[in-house]
């Protein structure tokens, strides 16, 4: 693509060099730059791209986009100076990859909990309808049926536009995407056009990055503030900040709720560990999901699909066909007669939701044993809260390692134990080794009991000292269950 055409997407302060040249690619990582590439120097949280301009040129960059011009100007390189390269990189990438979201119906899902479930279920539902669809999520990205591994909830803007471009080229009509608070603040979604946005809920998370809950809330709200007039904004009235999210949006606002009258009203009529009977807008449907938080997620899916033009009667049929997302309330029945549930719950609120869902179904017929940890190098303030919520809603708790990263596992466990009273401690033990913790929970469990293994869900690794070694909670359970036969 000609550089002069790409530059129409941004307001350049200054241009030095030829704009009538062909750009072969675009990148923010100097190591990935090839001959004829545009290198965009961004001041990131870990490093400043301006320090790698010379390396990018050495690797073949012919265009440098930056906020500060380097001291040495190379003769065969075009320099484009902007006030905000972080904001511009998404717009430049969107232009380079042919404005893919103008050819797609892109729906973003944001909130603390439920993003992966809602985005994935919408993707699965629209494929059931016969459409080619794309998914951008924490677990995996998909171009229709092709899996594309992912490292971030929301990729960087160049990877994101490249992915969306492929989705458009391969005939996807709909794309469902998790939108993280980091991606909003870091402007990774700049330049994208959304057909709709969904708000799930907001509770304490990522305060290691955002510093305050108010900043975190503002990041989520900014997504809705920037939705276009022709889009929809679907919000959860059961969250106290549900109306806050959409108060300044230009989009068409709609709401879903299990408790209030609104556009998409739901109620749990019956529940068991096999599924629920729901009432949605006075129509009944059996679903293969457990817990009120999943009823809320399904309402969001139903509401979004309605807003995308699908008929309610067709949607109820498809809802009944959907299955839970990997690592989200994944229930396995032990040969000994207890149930083990693997769930990604890694915030205090998510733990409360899952444990309450278990109690709603269990109704005192067995005990609840919770295996839980907390991630290293993340918000330390939620550690004692997670331990406290687990202890209040469980008969036994085993505190263990999650992904300790560069922290000592025992230090994280000690931070969690600090949130417990003397009475709480009577039902709590700590076992650093996660596999041993799960094995101990299974040994303690009796028929009718439920074990919750929280925190890692779909993850198939454990991150220790910068090394990701294979670890899968579900595989550990399968191994234990084989030994029980």
C-alpha positions, 0 to 999 in steps of 0.5 A: 500500500502507498504510504500517502494513502496510509497517512490519510488515517492520521494527522502528521505534525511533520513528514520528512522524506518521500510519501510516494513509496510502497509499504510492505508491512507494519510493526511495532517490534523492531525485531519483526521488521522486514524490508520496506516495512513501516516501524511505529515507535510506541512508548509502551509499558515495558519499553519505548519503541523510540529506542529501537528506531535504528534497529528497525532501519537496520532490519529494513524499515523505510518508514518510521512513525514516531513522536520524537524524531531521532537525532540522525536522519537517514537519507532513504527513510521517510519519517512521520512525526505524530503527537500520539503513536499509540493512538495512531498505530491502530488507525494505520494498521486498519488502513493497511489491512483494508479496513476489515471491520467495515466488512464485518459485524464486530461485537465487543464484550467487556467486563470483569467476568463472563467475557470469554463465555459470552463471546465464545457462545455467540461465536458458536451460536452463529456458526450453528446458524450457518454463518462463517464467524470469527472469535477473538478471546482469552482461550483461543482465536478462531477464523471460522473453524481454524484455531489461532493460538493467542497470548493476550485477551485482546491482541496488539492493534497490528496483530488484531487488524491482520487477524480481522483482515484474514477473517474478512478475506475468508468470508466471516460475516460476524466476529465476537471479541473480548475487549480487555480494559488494558486494550482500551487504555493502550488504544489497541482497538483504535480504528476498529468499527464495532456493530455492538458492545456488551457489558457483563459486570465489573468488580475488582481486578487488574488494579496492579495496572489501573491502580484504582477501581475508578480508573478500571471502571473508566477504561471499561466505560470508554469502550461504550463512550466510543461506540458509533451511533449505528451500534448497539450497547447491551448492558447488565442491569443486575450490576450496579454500574450497568447504567453507568457504562452506557450513560454517555454512549451514542449507540442504541442502549438495551439491557438484560437482567435476572431481577429487573424489567428490561428488554431481555428478562430472565429467570431460573425455574429449575437447576441441577448439575446437568443444566437449567430450565430458564424463562427468557421473555416468558418463553421456557428453554432448557440449557446445558449450563449451571448457575445464575451467573451463566443464566446472566451470560446466556441472557447477554448472548440471547440479547445480542443475537436479537439485536443482530437481527435473529428471531427469538424462537430460533435463538431459543433452539440454538441456546438449548444446543450450546455447551459450556466453554472449556474451563468455565464450570467444567463439571466431572463426575468421580467414580467415587460419587463426588463432582469436581468442577474446574473453573477459571474464577480468579477474582473474588467476585467470580469465586462468589458466583461459582460457589453460590451456583454450586450451593444453589444446586447442592442444597446442603446435600454434600460438602464443598471443598475449594482448591484456590490460589492467586497469580503472582505479579498481579494485584496483591489486594485481591489475595486475602479477599479470595481466601476469605470468600472461599472460606465463607462459602466452603466447608474445606479450603486448600490454598495452593499455587496458581501461576506464581510467575516471579514470586515465591508461591509461599509468599502468595499463599501467606498473603491469602492466609492473611485474610482469614480469621481464626475460625476460617483457619479451622477449615483451611490448609495450604499445599504449595504443590497444585497437583498435590492440593487437587489430589488431597481434595479428592481424597477428602471428598465423599459421595455427593460432595463438590470440589471446586478447582478455581483459578486456571480453568482452560489453561494448560500450563503453570507459569513459574520463574518465567517458564511455562511448564505443562499443567492442566487441572482437568488432566490431573483430575482424569489421572486421579479418577482412573486411580479410583476405578 
